[in-house]
Amino acid sequence: MFRYFDHLETVTSTNEHLKAFVADGVPRITMADEQTTGKGRYGHSWYSEKGKGLYVSFLAYPTWNAARAPFLTMIAALALIRALEAQGGSRLSPKIKSPNDILINQRKVAGILTELSTQSERIRWSIIGIGLNLYQKDFPEELASKATSLLMEGMTTTDPLSLCQDISRHLESGFRLLDEGQWKTVRQEFQTYLQESPLGYAIEELPEGQNGSV
């Protein structure tokens, strides 16, 4: 599905880098060792220390109604969790904090930023960005109580590129399912990984009709 792959040393943001290619109409992946201005939702920044995380974005052209946009984040979250599980991370029991955070032991290990353009209520292009903490041993004070890394949780990833390939493979599977109309299947799978609230029930995912663009 993704015909081009760029592995860069430094970018401002992998999402921003891919925006230069949206007019090409060709699915593409950009992975970077460092982001100087990594992006989160609502204009927040993403801590992107050089060589300490996986920073990757996927440019795709789903032909869905714009109301289906939240499914982009859903399949990205599932792809990331499946990739972690495939590389030995199932014992960490990663959870999804809806709509776009991946948690281990109640701390954020990864975030997803989905951006898109629509026309006549259809998606023209979408960019799904993933930031995953790999090797951090500590975080800035404002993040110390909220963030974690695979290393801090006892999982060593020696090959970020292999992890990126696994995420890409599972993401492609997610796109295929949705193109086949398996919306309910994806939603149910997403639901199984949702973080539970302190009251003991799963935090509900985004409604299907809510626009998940940021």
N, C-alpha and C positions, 0 to 999 in steps of 0.2 A: 504493500500500500504506500509506504513512504519511500519515494524514489531517490531522495537526496539526503545526505547526512553531513553536517558540518560539526567538527569538534574543534572548538576555539579555546585559546588560552584565557582571554578576557573579553567580556562584553559588558555593556551597560546593563542589559537585561536580555535574556534569551527570547522572551516574548517580543520585546521591541526589535530585536534583530530580525525576527521572522516577518515582521510587518512590511519589511522592504520587499518581500517575495510574494505577497498575497495576490498580486495581479497576474502572476505566472500561471496560477491554476494547477500547480503541481504540489502534492503533499510533500512535506519536508520536515526534517528533524534538526534542531540545533542543540548541541550540548556544549557547556563551557566549564572550565576549571574555576572561574571566578566571575561574579557579577559585581560591578561597581555600584550599581543602583538597582539591586534586586527588588521586585515588586510583589506586594501582597494585595489583598482585597481592600477596597475603600481608600486607596492611596497609601496604605501602610508599606513600609519597607520590609524586605526579607534579608536577614543576616546571611551573607554569602561569602564567608571567609574562603580565601584561595586554597584549593586542594583539600577542603574539609567537608565538602558536600557534593551531591549530585544536582546539577542545575541543568534542566533540559526542557525544551518546548517542542510541541508537535503542531504543525500547520496542516489542517485538513479542510475538506470541502463537503461536509454532509449536506444532503439535499432535503433537510427536514423543515417542518414548520418551526418558526422561531419559538413557539411555546414549548418545544421539546428541548430547548437549550440546556436545562438542568441535567439532562442525561449525559452531556459531555463530561461534566464533573463527576458524575456517578461512575462512568466507565473508566475514567482516569483513576479514581480512588480504588476501584476494584483491581485495575491493572497493577497498581503499585503494591497493594496488599498481596496479590497472587505472586508477584515477582519476589517480594520479601519471603513469602512462605516457601517458594521454590528454592531459595538460597539458604534455607535453614532458619528462617525467622518465625515459623509458625508457633514456636514455644513462647514467643514474646506476646502473642495474642493482640496484634494490632487492631485498633478500633477506629471507626470513622466518627468524628464529631461533625455533624452535618452543618454546612454542606461540603466543606472543602479541606478539613484538617484530618491528619492521621495521627493518632495518639498511641503511645505505649506507656503503660502505667500512669495514665492520666496526664502525661506530658506530650507536648507537640513534637513529633519527629519529622513531619513533612506537611507541606501545604500545597494547594493546587490553585492556580489562577487561570480562569477561563475567560478569554476575550473573544468577541465575535462581531461580525457585521451582518446586518439583515437588510433585505429589500423585498417589498411586497409580502411581508410576513414569512419570508423564507430566509434561511441562513445562507449567506454568501460565502463566508469563510469563518473558520474558528481556529484559535490558537489556545492550546492547553499547555500551561507551564507547570512544572513540578520542581519543587525544591525539597531535597531530602538530606537531613543531617547525617553524615557518615562518621566522621572521625573527631568531632569536637570532644574535648575533655572538660570544658567549662564554657560558659556563655557570659556575655555582658550582664551586669547586675540586674538590669530591667527584664532580662529573659531567663535568669538563672532558675527561678521557681516554676517556669512555664515550659521550658524547652528541654529536649533530650536528644541524644544521637544514638545510632546503632552501636557505636563503640561503648558508650556509657551504659547501654543495656546488655552488653556482653556479646554482641554480634559483630564479628569482624568481616568486612567486605573488602577483599583484596583486589577486586577488579570492578571498578565503577562502570566500565564500558559493558561488561557482561550483564550487570544489573540493568543498565539502560536498554540493552537488547531485549531482556526479558519483559521489561515494562512495555516496550514497543510491540512485542509479539502479543501480549495480553490485551493491549489497547486495540490492536487491529481486530482481535477476536470480538471485543466489545462492539466495535463499529459494525462488524458483520452481523452480529446478533440484532442490532437495532435496524440495520438495513433490511433484515428479514422480518421486521415487525415484532421482535421479541421484547417489547417494552416492559411487559409485566415480569418476565424472567429477570431482566436486569434490575428492576426495582426491588424485587424480592431478594435477590442476592445482596444488593446494597443494604437492605434492611437487616440482614443477618449480621452485618458487621457494625451496626450503629452502636455508639457508646450508650450505656445506660445512665439514666439520671440518678441522683441520690435517692429518688423515690422508688427506684427499681424497675422502671420501664424505659424502653428505648426512646431516645430523643428522635422525634419525627423528622424525616427528610423533607426537602423542598417539595411543595405541591407541584404536580406535573406541569401546570400552566404558568408557573412563576418563571420569569426570565432570569437565567443564571449568569448573564453577562455582567462584567464589571468594568 
